[in-house]
C-alpha cells in the first residue's frame, strides 16, 4: 500500500457494482446508494458523484476503511489509486 501520507482517490465502476453495500457499511461518508441500487462516491460536500469514473479524495481518517472496502467488495468495482494513478486497492492492485 502507498505510504500513509500520500493522497488517495477512489471511484466506483457502476458496471461492476453488485449493490451489496459493504462499501456503504465501511465508509458511509464516502459511499452511498443511489435510486438505481448501485453505490457511488460522495464528495466532501456530501453530493453523489454520478459521472462515470468520477473520483473523490479519500479522507486520511478513512484510508483503511476505503482500502478494506475495495478489497472486500464482491463486485471488485472500487478503485483506490495514489497520486501517481497507481492502483492501491481494488482491480489492478497487488493485494
Order of alpha helices (4+ residues) and beta strands (2+ residues): beta-alpha-beta-beta-beta-beta-alpha-beta-beta
